[in-house]
């Protein structure tokens, strides 16, 4: 049986530069949550960008629901049901909150469904409802985070990929963000998470995937990764000493 | 006092026409970071379409706006496909567009000059030489109509950009292409359509220009500098800025022309361009680059 997402021998890189992701394979099943960890420069973000279609793979293929997506445009991949939240806040800072939400629902053809979904998202994040006319970039960091995650509930993708959700956030916001991610996962959406804060990421995920120098080192249930002393020393680094 | 009001009203009317002339320029820059130096020659193309429709079948230039818009939009789409689309991913794209559009302007100018020669033309509908009086203020109908029609088109454009889904997608794309793509916007298509809309606006402006100014193919060189000063004052990429910049400079240059000397009125544009670039290079409402 096919998994939801199959990555087969993917190789990717930028411009004329070296391969950043090398011969990487991974599968993701429905409702699974996988956390990719690894040192800086391991190719984690590059991997997500290639899946999302922002970066065209050099070789290998990516199958989504059995359909080859590695040659499609990013907007087509998104419309199939893979939502990517990149590192930089994925909102439009100069648009109002209402327009941002409308853009979240842009890919939904049926306008009534789109409106209903936006309403749902507002119920989930009432703060957004109170600030519909505000320019998104003038909201606080936490509110902007909510706007980012509102997208997941508006488009209800099959897979959501999140790149470094806790990067640059205040500790209280990190907690809030991981709550959103848990919420998303429990609604049946499969999640691929790339996270510097490896321990927090692994606690949220079902599986831990360790990546280094563009290659898959291994994949294990997240609990095992967290418990294995030698793995912790090797890949979780300083987090251990705390 | 009456003379002042008179000049003010004419300046505002002309300002709206200028605003229409630059609205497409600023839209195209905002969405695609193309500095379209070919925009003024596209306005001349629109003027020629209206001119010939008037000469050949007697169609009023205001009524020929949609046709001039469509013809120039079609031309723009061809130019976009041929020249810009394949280069859009290049790093130095924005700088490169200055040369590419400059070249495009020269080619179109050359063709038009070859076919129609550089003789001064102007469309002369009945109202072109007519005027109305409000009290003692004298308002030429050509200026009044062209100002009104321009403001209607600009308001239409603003409403489209603010409220329609596609308009919001255009604004989203101009803020961040990748983010737009990631919410499912077909960015290539949005760019193509925006370029088309920008060129249609040039065509529409051309139809109006055809009866308020005399035009000839090489006149666009003079307009490039004026139009650049208008958008730079307002801020490249901002429609609101372009409209405000156009009206302010148009009024000021009319005032200078009336009360100081007509010889100095064009100077206003260049002087303001000079000052803005020194004091506030991103203009009044300029967008920040990515």
Interface residues (C-beta under 8 A of the other chain):
Chain A: X52 X54 X73 X74 X75 X78 X79 X83 X84 X85 X86 X90 X91 X92 X93 X94 X95 X99 X102 X103 X104 X106 X107 X151 X155
Chain B: X165 X168 X169 X171 X172 X175 X176 X178 X179 X180 X181 X182 X183 X184 X185 X186 X187 X188 X287
